[in-house]
Amino acid sequence: MAETKRSWEKRLAGEPDELTVDFVESLSVDRRLYKYDIVGSIAHSQMLAEQKLITKDELKAIKGGLIEISREIERGQFEFAKKYEDIHLAIEAALVAKIGEAGKKLHTGRSRNDQVATDIRLWMRDAIEILQAKLNGLQRAFVKLAGKYTEGVMPGYTHLQRAQPIVIASYLLSFVEQFERDITRLKNCSELLNISPLGCGAVAGSTLPLERKSTAKRLGFADISYNSIDAVSDRDFCAEFIFDCALIATHLSRLAEDWIIYSSDEFGFVRIDDSYCTSSSMMPQKRNPDVLELIRGKTASVYGSLIAILTILKGQPSGYNRDLQEDKIHIFSASDTVKASLDMAQAIVSHTKFNTKKISAGLEEGFLDATALAEYLVGKGVAFREAHGIVGSLVAYCEKANKKLAELSLDELKKYSASIEPDVYENLGAVNVVNKYATEGAAGPKQAKEQIAYWNKQLAE
C-alpha cells in the first residue's frame, strides 16, 4: 500500500505513539461507509474534471481505481489497516497505491471534514429507507392480524385498570398509527438532511473554483449547504435520526410490555409462538417471552445513543471538532438495534394468536359498560356530570350486591334514575357497548373494519 506517513504528519515531529494510533482510529467503525465514500469521491472527481482541476485521463484512472477498491472490499480482499485512521484515508491510500500520482489529486478542494459529513448523509438516506420499509412490514403484519379479530372484544385499559370494552382489531391498529408517525418523522428527517456539505472543506470553503451544486446533483441531494462553518459541524440530523429511532424503540417497547403482560397466566390474552419464547434452565414448565423482553431492554441502548449524541454536540465550539468522530458509533448502534427489533416484532406479530375464549370468559368483570350507561342517560336528557354520579352510585351498589350492571333489574336501576327505561339493556354488556360506538376512530367493529380497509389501501400504495 502507499506510504504510511500522511501528508499532515510532515508538520509534526517523529512518529505517532501507538497508543495514539489506537485511540484516534475510527476505521473499525466507519468502514461500513465505504460505498458512500467511494460514490462521493467519484462525484467529486467528476466535478474536478469539469472544472479543469484534473484531466479526463486522471478522472478515468481515479474512477476505475475507486470501483476496483469497492469490489475488493465487497469480496473481503481489502486490508483495513488502522494506521490510516478512517475509511477516507484507507481508500485514498489504496487508490494512490493503484494509480499513482492521479490518486493524490482526488483530495483537491476537499477535507475529511466535509467528506465525512457527506458520507453520513448519504448513508442515513439509505438507512431511513430501510427503517421505513421495516416499519411498513410491521404495519402490514398488524393489519393482517387485526383482520382476524374485528368482532373479538377485549377490555381496554387506562392506568392498567379495566376501562371500556374495545374490539381486539382496534387495539392492534393503535400500533399501526404509532408506526405511521415514526415513518413520517423519518421522512421529515430525510428531507432535512438531504443537502450537500461537499465543497465546504475544513471550515471555510476553498479558493479553488469548485462547483458544489454539480456534486450535489450527482449525489441526489436536493440542495447544498450555504454556510461552510455550519456545514462541517452540523450533526443535528444525527440527533434527529437517533431520536426517531428512540421513539420507534419506545413504541416497540410498549408493545412488548403489553404482550409480556397479556401472555402471562394471570391474563392469558395472547399466545406468543414457541419460536419466540424460551424455557427455564431450572423450571421445566416455563414458557418465557424472552424475545419481547429483549426488545424492551434494547430500548435502553437506543436512549443511551440519543443522550450520547446530544452530549457530544452540546459542548463544542464552532467549526469541526474531533469529538464528531464519535457520532457514527451512536447512529450505527441505534439504527442496527431498531432494525433488528423491527424484524423480531414483525415475526412475533405474524405468529401470535389472541385467546378470545379466555378473554370473553372474564369480559364482564370491571364494569366496562359503566361509561356507556352514563352516555345512555345523557341521551335521555340527563347532564353528563349528573349521569356520571348516578352510574358511580350504581357501580358501588353492584359491588355490594355482587352483581354486574346488566344483571340489575329495571326496578333496581330506576331507584337511581327515573330516566332509565327498558331499552337500557341494549347499552349494557361489553359486546353491546362496542356495537354502539358511533364516533369516527372509535374502538368498535364498524370503525375497525373501516380502518383496516383504509390501511390495506395505504400500505398497498
N, C-alpha and C positions, 0 to 999 in steps of 0.2 A: 504494500500500500504506500501511499505518499509519505513524505517526510512527517515525522511525529511532531515537530515544533510548529505550532500555529503562528500565524503572522503577528498577532498582537503580543506574543511572548518575547518577541525581539525587543520589546520595550522593557522587559523585566530581566533581572539578573538571575542566572542559574536555572535549575530545573525545578518544576513544581514538586512539592512534597507529596509522597504517595498518599498520605492522609488527606491532603487537599484534593487530589485526583478523585479519591473515593467519595469525598464529601460533596464535591460540586457536580459530579456526573449525574445526568438525568436520562442517559441513553437507555437504561434499564426500564424506564417508564415511558419515555416519549418515542421509542422505536415504533410503536403502533401508529405513529403519524406518518410513516414513510411514504404512503401513497399520496397523501396530501402535500407533503414536502416536495415530492417529485413533480406532481401536477403544477404546483405553484412555481417551481423552478423553471419548468418548461414554458409556462405563460410569461414569466419574467424574461427569459432569454429571447422569446419571440419579440417582445416589446423592445429589448435592447437592439435586436437586429433591425427592427423598423426604424429605430432612432439612430441607426448607423454607429452604434456604440460597440457592436461586434459584427463580424462579417457573416454572410449567408453560410459559408463553409463552417465557420465556428459554431453557428447555430445548429447546423446539421450534426456536427460532432457532439455537441452538448446534448441535444435531444436524443440522439442514438445512444449515447453513453448512459443517460438517465433511465431510458427504457430498459436497457440491459441490466442496470443495477436493480430496477424494480423486479425484473424476472428472477434475478439471483436471490433476492430477499424472499420472494414467493416460493422458490424452490428450497429454501433453507440453506443456501450456499454462500450467504453473506456473513462476514465476520463483523459483529458488533463489538468493536474494541472500545473499552471505557476511556482510553486516552483521548478519544475525540469528543468526550463530554456528552454530546447530544446527537440527535438524529440528523440535524442540519450539517454539522461538521463531518459526521461519519459518511454521509452521502457525498459531500463535496470532496472529501479526501479520496474516496473511491473513484469519483469522476476524474479528478486530476491524474490519478494513477492510470486510468484507462486511456484518456485522450490528451494528456499533457497540458500545455500552456493554455489551450482554449478553456479548459476546465477552471482555470484560475480567474477567468473573466466573468464567470457566472454570477459572482457576488457583487458585481459592479452596481453601485447605486442602491445597495441593499444591506440591511443589518439583520443580525439574528433577531433583533427586537421586533421589527415589522414582519419578519419571516415567520416567527413562531405565532405571532398574533393572527396572521393569515391562516396558518395551518390549523390552529384550533377552531377558527370559524368554519373552515371547510369540513373538518371532522364533525363538528357539532351539528351542522346542517344534516349530515347523513345520520348521526346518532338520533336526532329528533325524528326523522322519518321512520327509523326502526322502532322507536318507542311508540310512535303514533300507530304503526301497523300492529304492534303487540296489544296496544290498548283496544284497537278495533276488534282484534281477535277475541279478547276477553269480553268485550261488549256483546259480540255475537253469541258467545257461549252463554251469557246471562239471558239474552233474549230467547234463545232456544230453550233453556231450562224454564223460563217464565211461561212459555207457551204450553207447558205441561201442567201448569198449576193456576190457570185463570179462574177456576172455581174453588180451589182449595183455600180454606180460611185458617188464619193463624192469629195469635194475639200480636198487636203492635205495642211497642214499649216506649215509655218515656221514663227516665230515671231508673231504667231496668225494672220498672213496675208495669204490670199489665195496664194498658191504656184504652185502646179501641181495637175492634176487630179489623183486620186487613186481609186482602187476598194475598196468597204467597207470591203470585206474579208481581204484584205491586212492590212488595218488599225487594224482590230480586231486581226489578227495574230501577230501584233507587240507586243501585250501584252503577247502572248504565249512565245515569245522569252525572254522577260524580266523575266517572272516567271521561265523559264528554267534556267536562270543564277542564280536565287535565289536557286533553287533546287541543283545546282552544288555547290554553296557556302556552303549550309548546309551539303552537303555530305563531302566536304573538312573539315568543322568544326568537323563533327562526327569522321572522321579519325584521326584528330589531338588530340581530347580529349580522344580517346579510349585507354588510358594507365592507369594502376592501381597505385595509390599512397598508397594503403593499406599496412601497414607494415612499413611505414616511421615514424610512431609515432608522437611525438610532433614536432620534428625538426631534430633529429639526428639518427633515427632508434632505434634499440633495441639490448640489449646484449643477448636476448633470440634467440634460433635457429629457427626463423620464416622462412617459405618457401613462399616467396611473389609470386612467379610465379604460385604456386598452387592455391592461391586465385584468382589471375588474370585470370587464365584459367577457373575456375569455374564461374566467373562473366562475362565471354565473352570478356575480354579485350585482345587486340592484343599484349600487352607487359606491362612491368612495368616501372615506372619512375626510373631513375638511380641516382638521387641526392635528398636525403631526405629533404634538406633545401629548395630547389626549389619546390619540390612536394607538401609540405603542404601549400605553399603560392601562388602557381600558380593558377591564375584565368584568364589567357589570354583567355582561351576558353570561359569564361563567356562573356568577352568583345566582342569576335568574334561572339558569338551566338547572342548577342543583336545587334551588327552591322548588321548581316544578317537579323534579324527581322526588323531593321530600314530601310534597303533597300527594303524589302518586303512592308513595310508600305509606303515607298516612291512611289513605283510602283502603289500600290492601290490608293494612294492619287492623283497621276497624272491621273489615270483612272477616279476617282471621279470628279476631276476638269473638265476633258473633258466632261463628261456626264452631269454634272451640267450645263455647258455652252450649250451643244448641245440640252438639253431638254428645254431650255428657249424659249419663244415665238420668240425672235429675231433670233434664229437658227431653232428650230423645227426639228432637225435631228433625234432625238430619243424620244421614249416614254417609260418612266420607268413605270412598272406595279404599279397600285394603292397600292398594298400590301407593297410597299417600299417607299411610299410617305406619307406626312401628309398634312393637310389643315391648315388654319389660324384660330386663336381664334377670329379674328375680320373681316377678309376679306373672305367671303364665296366662292369666285371664285378661291382661291389659291389652287395650287397643287404643293407642295414643295418637292424637292428631299432631304429631311432631312437625310435619311439613308446614302446617299452618302456624305453629308456634315459632318456627324459624323465620317465616315471612314476617311475623310480628316482631321478632327480635332483631332482624336485619334492618328494620326501620331506623334503629338507633344509629347504625353506622352512616346512613344517609343524612340523618340530622347532624351527625358529627362533621360530615363533609361540608355541610352548609355553614356551620359555625366556623369551621376552619377557613373557608374561603373568605368569609366576611372579616375574620380576624386578620388574615393576610392583607386584605385591601385597606383596612381602616387606618393603619399607621404609617403608610408610605408617603414620602414626599412626592412632588410632581415628577413626571417622567418615568422612564423604565427603571425598575429596581430588580435585583436578582431574586427577591422574595417571590416574584411571579413565576419562577420556575416550579414552585410547589403547587401551582394551580391545577396542573394536569393530574397529579395524584388524586385529587378530590373529584374532579369532573369524571375521570375514568371510573373511579370507585363507585360513585353514585349511579352512573349510567349502567355499569355492569350489574350492580346489586338489584336495581329496579328491573332491568331486562330479565334477569333470572327469576325474580319474584313474579313478574307478569306471566312468564311461561308456566311456572308452577301453579299460579292461580287459575289460569285458563284450563289446565289439565284437571285440577281439582273440581272446578265448577262443572266441567263437562262430564264428570263421573260421580256426581253427588245426587242423592235422592232425598226427598222430604217424606217423612213418616206421617202421612196425612191421617192415618187411623189413630196414632198416638196423640197427635195434635188435637183432633176432633174430640177425643175422649175427655180431654180436660178443658175444652174451649170455653165453656160457660163459667169457669172459675174467674173471679176477679171483677165481675160486673162490667164487662166490656161494653154492654149496651146502655150504660148509665148516661153517657153524653147524648146518645140518640133519643133517650126518653126525655131529656131536658129540651132537646130541639123539637120533639113532638109537642111538648107543652107550649113552646114558642109558637108553633103552628096553630095552636088553639087560642092564641092571643095573650098568653102569659109572658110577662117580661123575662128576659133570659136570666137576670140575676135572681129573680124570684123562683124561676124554674130550677135553677142550679141548687138553690136551698132546699126545694121540695124533694128533688131526687137525692140529694145528700142525706136527708132525713129518712127517705125510703131505703137507701143502702144500709144505713145504721140499723133500721128495723129488720131488714133481711138478715143481717149478720147475727142479730139476737135470735131470730126465728129459724136460723139455719136454712134459709130459702134463697132462691135466685129471683131476680125481678120478674122474670117470665112466669114464675111459679105462684106469684101473688094473685089472689082473686081480685075481681074488679072492685068488690066492696073494700078490700084492704087498700087498694090503690086510691080509691076515691076519698078515703079518710084523710089523705094528704093533699088532694086537689080535686075539686068538683069538675075541673075541666077534662079529666081523664074519662074517655069513652071506650066502648068495646073494641074500636079499631086500634087501640094502643098495642095489642098483641102482635100486630103486623110490624111493629117497630122494636120488638123485644127479641132477644136471641141473636147471637153473633151473625148467623147466616142472613137473617132478615135485615140486619143493620147494613152489612156490606152491599146488599142489593138495593138499599135505599140511598146510598151515596149519590149525590146529584152534581157536585161541583166538578169542573174540569180538573183532571190531575188527581182526583181522589183515589182512595185505595180500594175501589170496588171492582167487580168483574168486568163491567161495561167499560170503565176507564182503562183497565189493564189491557183489554183486547185492543182498544184504540191505540194505546201506547205501543203495544207490540207491533201493530200494523205500521205505525209511524217509524219505529226503529228498524224494522225489516227493510223499509224503503230507504231510509237514510243510510244504513250500513251497506246496502246493495250498491249505492252510488259511490 
